[in-house]
């Protein structure tokens, strides 16, 4: 018997593989990585890493709302960039989505992301 409870948000891109948008495990919500896909079209948005970072957070926020949470419940984020030259722009967009105390975070460069996205972000949130 598993204690994993899936979360599905209609306002976020549908999972394109054998995974859930998010999974509850006890009081923690593990959100799958989101890329800057427009859920209305299913296509990657146009724009630079700033626009893409905001779309990613819109997608993550939709998943959190479906779980009864907000970005204020985030405790850890993992950010994946295809080019570390985008770090400053991503970071500027990122900081507009949180207030202190900020979630813990890891940012790494990767060789590539689905649909040639410039950024992907996953997060863990916790019910209060």
HUSULWO-V333996 format. One record per residue. N is the residue number from 1. PSI is psi as a letter, one per 40 degrees, with the letter a starting at -180 (999 if undefined). D_CENTER is the distance of its C-alpha to the mean C-alpha in Angstrom with 1 decimal. Layout:
n: {N,N}
psi: {PSI,PSI}
d_center: {D_CENTER,D_CENTER}
This chain:
n: {1,2,3,4,5,6,7,8,9,10,11,12,13,14,15,16,17,18,19,20,21,22,23,24,25,26,27,28,29,30,31,32,33,34,35,36,37,38,39,40,41,42,43,44,45,46,47,48,49,50,51,52,53,54,55,56,57,58,59,60,61,62,63,64,65,66,67,68,69,70,71,72,73,74,75,76,77,78,79,80,81,82,83,84,85,86,87,88,89,90,91,92,93,94,95,96,97,98,99,100,101,102,103,104,105,106,107,108,109,110,111,112,113,114,115,116,117,118,119,120,121,122,123,124,125,126,127,128}
psi: {h,i,e,h,h,i,h,h,h,d,e,i,i,i,h,f,a,g,i,i,d,i,h,h,h,b,e,h,h,h,h,i,h,h,i,f,h,h,d,d,d,e,i,h,i,i,i,a,d,d,d,d,d,d,d,d,d,d,d,d,d,d,d,d,d,d,e,f,i,i,d,e,e,h,e,h,i,h,h,h,i,e,h,e,e,e,d,d,d,d,d,d,d,d,e,e,e,i,i,i,h,i,i,i,i,h,h,i,i,i,d,i,i,i,e,f,i,e,i,i,h,i,i,h,i,h,i,999}
d_center: {27.9,24.2,22.5,19.1,18.4,15.9,13.8,13.7,12.7,15.0,13.2,10.1,10.9,13.1,12.7,14.9,16.2,17.4,14.3,12.8,9.6,10.1,13.4,15.4,17.7,20.0,18.5,15.2,12.1,10.2,6.9,6.9,5.1,4.2,7.0,9.0,10.9,13.0,13.3,16.9,18.0,15.8,16.1,14.3,14.9,17.7,17.3,16.8,13.9,14.1,13.7,11.0,8.9,9.8,9.1,5.4,5.6,8.2,6.5,4.3,7.8,9.7,8.7,9.7,12.7,13.8,13.9,15.9,13.7,12.1,10.0,13.5,13.1,10.4,12.6,10.8,7.9,8.4,8.3,10.2,12.6,15.5,17.7,18.1,20.1,16.8,16.0,17.9,16.5,12.8,14.0,15.9,13.1,10.8,13.9,14.4,11.5,13.0,16.7,18.7,18.5,15.2,13.0,14.0,12.2,12.9,12.8,14.5,16.0,15.9,18.6,16.5,13.4,13.8,15.7,16.1,12.8,13.1,9.5,6.6,4.0,4.2,6.0,9.3,11.0,14.8,17.2,19.9}
